[in-house]
């Protein structure tokens, strides 16, 4: 459920932000878009989200300019983060850090590295090796010490996400036959 449109202070940037990304599933869709998920079916598989909810959230994120919908020549559709969507990275990264600190007793499930020199990123996204703030496309995500692989058979999207890769690098899976 979204916040009411008639909240007391209509100029509150936090309330407006929550209107865009505060619904259940929305930030997980954005997170997976950073991990390279682009196709509707891959979001559905990875998140286990009801298809009607996914449709609604993707439509809203496109309307808000967080994602763009790209219809390819083969009849497929991909959703890509826009500059506005990529600007959400510090928020997503901060929430991930908070979750790792309070809900991952064995250490971080995922670690972020500067792809150029392999340095770990700190909470502010600064490379501990070279000291630079690393732009999103130069961040490599990999499993960390707190990662616990699933006992179930891994789908191709999960396998790709759990393999060291750069953020925003597209995950490609075979298209389902029609």
Beta strands, then each sheet from edge to edge (+ up, - down):
strand 1: 67-71
strand 2: 77-81
strand 3: 110-114
strand 4: 139-143
strand 5: 165-166
sheet 1: 1+ 2-
sheet 2: 3+ 4- 5+
end
